[in-house]
């Protein structure tokens, strides 16, 4: 599986609030991080920065936590942990948290932070900060300002991933995550589609979407398909059997690898739902297909052959593509699909497609990349500003990851 970032989620810390690994459970934690980096991965770390289990461990006390109307600290329970919430409006808390956050970045050197918290923000009848100028949702903004501000002072290139879908937080985080799908068993693919329908709007602000996933392999290809137009691929799956007992197949992993190979890297873009259902209380807010536009150019199309209600979708899209196969086609340059000299295709079935192509060319090299690591090259002639591609997911018992097309003028 050709992933590029390895994210370590909850339970690596000894106690919430200290931002240190559990040395008893993970005595070689930093060696593990070095080993992961040595294999070519970026490192991501999850942390709920505003949780605090033991204020005394940081030289604080319970008065430095959010207080209830009775003047007592608010304590919350999650699984086996009991913790309060830092009152980030207090200068002493800001100082301690800033120092901890900087030390955390220096010590573990993460490339990505999975920032967890927003949903735990208490309403004012439950608990409040000392400085009521930051009451309500302003408390979250203050927390982000303190913690993320400190971490980005230490590493300006640090990527912050957050769960909140709010353009008001754009100055603090870089990547939107549609987590958590744990309550959507059986509908992971549809729920992701619905969330991406709305989060894709953030691409215009420079905030891509991380696909996340459900917790079973069957729906993974559909989730990756729906996210590729507006962000990056992700996986929360178990390789030793998922919640339904399913295992990752070579065919599923090949889809991940193929889509990862053709993913767009620009962070500012527009995503348009194609053949979407726009009205209705239950069936609206979903889209079977997607178009990605950068600088007014169509650079990626993810088109299904059928809409989500099972009815056939049109086989033509604008004057760019004709297909009888569910597929993703992307430009691998800054040009649109019709003008690019370098394209990538990931098919989700057998058949064929025709791409209109206006760039000066009269031949193309087609490279088929297989899961085995083998690649085959074929030279074809192009005519009438079109190229026809035959799509087969397996050939000679080898599984296709993606097709690369390089146009040439001879």
C-alpha positions as CSV (number, residue, x, y, z in Angstrom):
1,X,0.0,0.0,0.0
2,X,1.8,3.1,-1.3
3,X,0.8,5.5,1.5
4,X,3.0,8.4,2.3
5,X,2.1,9.4,5.8
6,X,1.9,7.2,8.9
7,X,-0.4,8.6,11.6
8,X,-0.3,7.4,15.2
9,X,-3.7,8.0,16.8
10,X,-5.0,8.1,20.4
11,X,-3.4,6.3,23.4
12,X,0.2,6.9,22.7
13,X,0.5,9.5,25.5
14,X,1.0,8.6,29.1
15,X,-1.6,11.2,30.3
16,X,-3.6,13.8,28.4
17,X,-2.1,17.2,28.7
18,X,1.6,16.3,29.1
19,X,2.2,15.7,25.4
20,X,4.6,12.9,26.1
21,X,4.6,9.3,25.1
22,X,3.9,6.6,27.7
23,X,7.4,5.4,28.4
24,X,6.2,2.2,30.1
25,X,4.0,1.1,27.3
26,X,6.3,2.4,24.5
27,X,9.9,2.4,25.8
28,X,11.3,2.8,22.2
29,X,8.7,5.3,20.9
30,X,11.2,7.7,19.4
31,X,13.1,4.9,17.8
32,X,9.9,3.7,16.2
33,X,9.3,7.2,14.8
34,X,12.8,7.2,13.3
35,X,12.2,3.8,11.8
36,X,9.0,4.9,10.2
37,X,10.7,8.0,8.8
38,X,13.6,5.8,7.5
39,X,11.0,3.8,5.5
40,X,10.1,7.0,3.7
41,X,7.0,8.0,5.5
42,X,5.9,11.4,6.9
43,X,4.9,11.2,10.6
44,X,1.4,12.3,11.9
45,X,0.5,12.4,15.6
46,X,-3.0,12.6,17.1
47,X,-3.4,14.8,20.2
48,X,-6.3,16.3,22.2
49,X,-4.2,19.3,23.2
50,X,-6.8,20.9,25.5
51,X,-7.5,17.8,27.6
52,X,-5.7,17.6,31.0
53,X,-5.6,14.6,33.3
54,X,-3.2,15.9,35.9
55,X,-2.7,19.7,36.2
56,X,-0.1,19.2,38.9
57,X,2.2,17.4,36.5
58,X,2.6,20.7,34.6
59,X,2.8,22.9,37.7
60,X,-0.8,23.9,37.5
61,X,-3.9,23.1,39.6
62,X,-7.6,22.5,39.2
63,X,-8.3,26.3,39.1
64,X,-6.6,26.3,35.7
65,X,-9.3,24.1,34.2
66,X,-12.7,25.2,33.0
67,X,-15.0,25.7,36.0
68,X,-18.7,24.6,36.4
69,X,-21.3,27.1,37.7
70,X,-20.7,25.7,41.2
71,X,-17.1,26.8,41.0
72,X,-15.7,23.2,40.6
73,X,-13.5,21.9,37.7
74,X,-15.3,20.2,34.9
75,X,-14.2,16.6,34.7
76,X,-15.1,14.4,31.7
77,X,-14.8,10.7,31.1
78,X,-13.8,8.9,27.9
79,X,-13.2,5.1,28.0
80,X,-10.6,4.7,30.7
81,X,-9.6,8.3,31.0
82,X,-10.8,11.1,33.3
83,X,-9.8,14.6,32.3
84,X,-10.5,18.3,32.5
85,X,-10.3,21.0,29.9
86,X,-7.5,23.6,30.1
87,X,-8.8,27.2,30.6
88,X,-6.7,28.7,27.8
89,X,-7.9,32.2,28.7
90,X,-5.5,32.2,31.7
91,X,-2.0,33.6,31.0
92,X,-0.3,30.9,33.1
93,X,-2.1,28.2,31.0
94,X,-1.1,29.9,27.8
95,X,2.5,29.9,28.9
96,X,2.6,26.3,29.9
97,X,0.7,25.0,26.9
98,X,2.8,27.0,24.5
99,X,6.0,25.6,26.0
100,X,4.7,22.1,26.0
101,X,3.5,22.4,22.4
102,X,6.9,23.6,21.2
103,X,8.8,20.9,23.1
104,X,6.4,18.3,21.6
105,X,7.3,19.5,18.1
106,X,11.0,19.6,18.8
107,X,11.0,16.1,20.4
108,X,8.8,14.1,18.1
109,X,9.2,16.1,14.8
110,X,5.7,15.4,13.4
111,X,4.9,16.5,9.9
112,X,1.2,16.4,10.5
113,X,-0.9,17.0,13.6
114,X,-4.3,15.5,14.0
115,X,-5.8,18.1,16.3
116,X,-8.7,16.7,18.3
117,X,-11.1,18.7,20.5
118,X,-13.9,20.9,19.1
119,X,-16.8,18.6,20.0
120,X,-15.9,18.6,23.7
121,X,-16.4,22.4,23.9
122,X,-18.9,22.7,26.8
123,X,-21.9,25.0,26.6
124,X,-21.8,27.9,29.1
125,X,-24.4,26.3,31.4
126,X,-21.9,23.4,31.9
127,X,-18.6,25.2,32.3
128,X,-16.9,28.5,31.5
129,X,-13.5,30.1,31.2
130,X,-12.2,32.8,33.6
131,X,-12.2,35.4,30.9
132,X,-15.7,35.6,29.5
133,X,-14.5,37.6,26.5
134,X,-13.6,34.1,25.1
135,X,-16.8,32.4,26.1
136,X,-18.6,29.9,23.8
137,X,-16.9,29.1,20.5
138,X,-14.3,31.8,20.9
139,X,-12.7,29.5,23.5
140,X,-11.9,27.1,20.7
141,X,-10.4,29.8,18.6
142,X,-8.3,30.9,21.6
143,X,-7.1,27.3,22.1
144,X,-6.1,27.0,18.5
145,X,-4.3,30.3,18.6
146,X,-2.2,29.3,21.6
147,X,-1.4,25.7,20.7
148,X,-1.1,25.9,16.9
149,X,0.5,29.3,17.1
150,X,3.3,27.8,19.3
151,X,3.7,24.7,17.1
152,X,4.0,26.6,13.9
153,X,6.5,28.9,15.5
154,X,8.6,25.8,15.9
155,X,7.8,24.4,12.5
156,X,6.1,26.7,10.0
157,X,5.6,23.8,7.6
158,X,3.6,21.7,10.1
159,X,0.3,20.5,8.6
160,X,-2.7,20.8,11.0
161,X,-5.7,18.4,10.4
162,X,-8.9,19.2,12.1
163,X,-12.5,17.8,12.2
164,X,-14.4,21.1,12.2
165,X,-16.0,22.2,8.9
166,X,-15.6,26.0,9.3
167,X,-14.0,28.6,7.1
168,X,-13.7,30.7,10.2
169,X,-10.7,28.5,11.3
170,X,-8.8,28.6,8.0
171,X,-5.9,30.6,9.5
172,X,-5.3,27.8,12.0
173,X,-5.6,24.5,10.1
174,X,-4.7,23.2,6.7
175,X,-6.6,19.9,6.1
176,X,-10.2,19.0,6.9
177,X,-11.0,15.5,8.1
178,X,-14.5,14.2,7.9
179,X,-14.0,11.9,10.9
180,X,-15.5,10.1,12.7
181,X,-17.5,7.5,10.9
182,X,-17.7,5.1,13.8
183,X,-21.5,5.7,14.1
184,X,-22.1,5.0,10.4
185,X,-21.7,1.2,10.3
186,X,-23.1,-0.1,7.0
187,X,-23.1,3.4,5.4
188,X,-19.5,4.4,5.5
189,X,-19.4,5.1,1.8
190,X,-22.7,7.1,1.6
191,X,-21.8,9.1,4.7
192,X,-18.4,10.0,3.3
193,X,-20.0,11.0,0.0
194,X,-22.4,13.4,1.9
195,X,-19.6,14.9,4.0
196,X,-17.3,15.4,1.0
197,X,-20.3,17.1,-0.8
198,X,-20.0,19.9,1.7
199,X,-16.3,19.9,2.7
200,X,-15.3,20.1,-1.0
201,X,-16.3,23.8,-0.8
202,X,-13.3,24.4,1.4
203,X,-11.0,23.7,-1.6
204,X,-11.7,27.3,-2.8
205,X,-10.1,28.5,0.5
206,X,-7.1,26.3,0.2
207,X,-8.3,23.5,2.6
208,X,-8.3,20.0,1.0
209,X,-10.2,17.1,2.5
210,X,-8.6,14.0,4.0
211,X,-10.7,11.0,3.0
212,X,-10.5,9.1,6.3
213,X,-12.6,5.9,5.9
214,X,-14.8,3.5,7.6
215,X,-13.5,0.5,9.5
216,X,-14.1,-2.2,6.8
217,X,-12.5,-2.7,3.5
218,X,-15.5,-3.3,1.3
219,X,-16.5,0.4,1.1
220,X,-12.9,1.7,0.8
221,X,-12.7,2.1,-3.0
222,X,-15.9,4.1,-3.1
223,X,-14.6,6.4,-0.3
224,X,-11.3,7.0,-2.1
225,X,-13.1,7.6,-5.4
226,X,-15.3,10.2,-3.8
227,X,-12.4,12.0,-2.1
228,X,-9.9,12.1,-4.9
229,X,-11.4,15.3,-6.4
230,X,-11.2,17.3,-3.2
231,X,-8.3,16.0,-1.2
232,X,-6.0,13.1,-0.3
233,X,-6.5,9.4,0.5
234,X,-6.7,7.9,3.9
235,X,-7.3,4.6,5.6
236,X,-8.3,3.5,9.1
237,X,-8.5,-0.2,8.2
238,X,-7.1,-3.2,9.9
239,X,-4.8,-5.5,8.0
240,X,-5.5,-8.5,10.2
241,X,-9.3,-8.4,9.6
242,X,-11.8,-5.6,9.8
243,X,-15.0,-5.3,11.9
244,X,-16.8,-7.5,9.4
245,X,-14.0,-10.0,9.2
246,X,-12.9,-8.7,5.8
247,X,-9.3,-8.5,4.6
248,X,-7.6,-6.2,2.2
249,X,-7.4,-7.7,-1.3
250,X,-4.8,-6.9,-3.9
251,X,-7.5,-5.4,-6.0
252,X,-8.5,-2.9,-3.3
253,X,-4.9,-1.9,-2.5
254,X,-4.2,-1.5,-6.2
255,X,-7.0,1.1,-6.3
256,X,-5.4,3.0,-3.5
257,X,-2.0,2.9,-5.2
258,X,-3.4,4.0,-8.5
259,X,-5.4,6.9,-7.1
260,X,-2.4,8.0,-5.0
261,X,-0.3,8.1,-8.1
262,X,-2.6,10.5,-9.9
263,X,-3.8,12.7,-7.0
264,X,-3.5,16.4,-7.5
265,X,-1.2,18.4,-5.2
266,X,-2.5,21.9,-5.4
267,X,-4.4,23.0,-2.3
268,X,-6.6,25.7,-4.0
269,X,-9.2,24.3,-6.4
270,X,-12.9,24.1,-7.1
271,X,-14.9,20.8,-6.9
272,X,-18.2,20.5,-8.6
273,X,-20.7,17.7,-8.0
274,X,-21.7,16.0,-11.2
275,X,-25.3,14.6,-11.6
276,X,-25.9,15.5,-7.9
277,X,-29.2,15.2,-6.2
278,X,-29.9,18.8,-5.0
279,X,-33.3,18.6,-3.4
280,X,-34.9,16.2,-0.8
281,X,-34.6,15.7,2.9
282,X,-32.9,12.3,2.8
283,X,-31.4,11.9,-0.7
284,X,-30.0,15.3,-1.3
285,X,-26.4,16.3,-0.6
286,X,-24.9,13.3,-2.4
287,X,-23.1,13.2,-5.7
288,X,-22.1,10.1,-7.8
289,X,-19.4,11.9,-9.7
290,X,-17.0,14.9,-9.4
291,X,-15.1,17.5,-11.5
292,X,-12.1,19.3,-10.2
293,X,-11.1,22.7,-11.6
294,X,-7.9,24.6,-11.1
295,X,-7.3,28.0,-12.7
296,X,-10.5,27.5,-14.7
297,X,-9.3,24.2,-16.2
298,X,-10.8,20.8,-15.7
299,X,-7.9,18.8,-14.3
300,X,-9.6,15.8,-12.8
301,X,-12.9,13.9,-13.5
302,X,-14.2,11.1,-11.2
303,X,-17.2,9.7,-13.1
304,X,-19.5,6.8,-12.2
305,X,-21.5,5.0,-14.8
306,X,-24.5,5.0,-12.6
307,X,-26.1,7.5,-10.2
308,X,-26.5,6.6,-6.6
309,X,-30.1,5.7,-7.2
310,X,-28.9,3.0,-9.7
311,X,-30.0,4.8,-12.8
312,X,-27.5,5.0,-15.7
313,X,-25.5,8.3,-15.9
314,X,-24.6,10.0,-19.2
315,X,-21.5,8.5,-20.9
316,X,-20.3,11.8,-22.1
317,X,-19.0,14.7,-19.9
318,X,-18.9,18.0,-21.7
319,X,-16.6,17.7,-24.7
320,X,-13.8,16.1,-22.6
321,X,-14.6,12.5,-22.0
322,X,-16.7,9.6,-23.2
323,X,-16.6,6.4,-21.0
324,X,-18.5,3.3,-20.4
325,X,-16.5,2.5,-17.3
326,X,-16.4,4.1,-13.8
327,X,-13.0,5.8,-13.7
328,X,-10.9,8.7,-12.5
329,X,-8.8,10.6,-15.1
330,X,-6.4,13.4,-14.1
331,X,-4.0,15.7,-15.7
332,X,-0.5,15.3,-14.3
333,X,0.5,18.8,-15.4
334,X,-0.9,22.3,-14.7
335,X,-3.0,22.0,-17.9
336,X,-6.5,20.8,-18.2
337,X,-7.2,17.2,-19.3
338,X,-7.8,18.1,-22.9
339,X,-4.6,20.1,-23.2
340,X,-2.2,18.1,-20.9
341,X,0.6,16.1,-22.4
342,X,0.6,13.8,-19.3
343,X,-2.5,12.0,-18.0
344,X,-3.3,9.3,-15.5
345,X,-6.3,7.0,-15.4
346,X,-7.6,4.6,-12.8
347,X,-10.5,2.4,-14.1
348,X,-13.0,0.7,-11.8
349,X,-14.1,-1.8,-14.5
350,X,-13.4,-3.1,-17.9
351,X,-14.3,-1.3,-21.1
352,X,-13.0,1.8,-22.7
353,X,-12.9,5.6,-22.8
354,X,-12.3,8.3,-25.4
355,X,-10.5,11.5,-24.4
356,X,-10.7,14.7,-26.5
357,X,-7.3,16.1,-26.8
358,X,-6.4,19.5,-28.4
359,X,-2.7,19.7,-27.7
360,X,-0.3,19.3,-30.6
361,X,0.5,15.6,-30.9
362,X,0.2,12.7,-33.2
363,X,1.2,9.8,-31.0
364,X,1.1,8.7,-27.3
365,X,2.9,6.3,-25.1
366,X,0.6,4.3,-22.9
367,X,2.2,2.9,-19.7
368,X,0.3,0.4,-17.7
369,X,1.4,0.2,-14.1
370,X,0.7,-3.1,-12.3
371,X,0.4,-4.1,-8.7
372,X,3.4,-6.5,-9.1
373,X,5.6,-3.5,-9.9
374,X,5.8,-4.3,-13.6
375,X,5.0,-1.7,-16.2
376,X,4.3,-2.2,-19.9
377,X,4.7,0.5,-22.7
378,X,2.7,0.7,-25.9
379,X,2.9,3.4,-28.6
380,X,-0.3,4.4,-30.3
381,X,-1.3,6.9,-33.0
382,X,-3.7,9.7,-32.3
383,X,-6.2,11.1,-34.8
384,X,-9.0,13.6,-34.9
385,X,-7.9,15.2,-31.6
386,X,-9.0,12.1,-29.7
387,X,-7.4,9.1,-28.1
388,X,-9.2,5.9,-27.4
389,X,-8.0,3.8,-24.4
390,X,-8.9,0.2,-23.7
391,X,-9.4,-0.4,-19.9
392,X,-8.8,-3.8,-18.3
393,X,-8.4,-4.2,-14.6
394,X,-6.4,-7.4,-15.0
395,X,-4.2,-8.7,-17.8
396,X,-2.4,-12.0,-17.7
397,X,-3.5,-12.4,-14.1
398,X,-1.8,-9.1,-13.2
399,X,-3.8,-6.4,-11.4
400,X,-3.7,-2.9,-12.9
401,X,-3.0,0.1,-10.6
402,X,-3.2,2.9,-13.2
403,X,-2.6,3.9,-16.8
404,X,-0.2,6.7,-17.7
405,X,-0.5,8.5,-21.0
406,X,2.3,10.7,-22.4
407,X,1.5,12.6,-25.6
408,X,4.3,13.3,-28.1
409,X,4.7,15.2,-31.3
410,X,6.9,13.5,-33.9
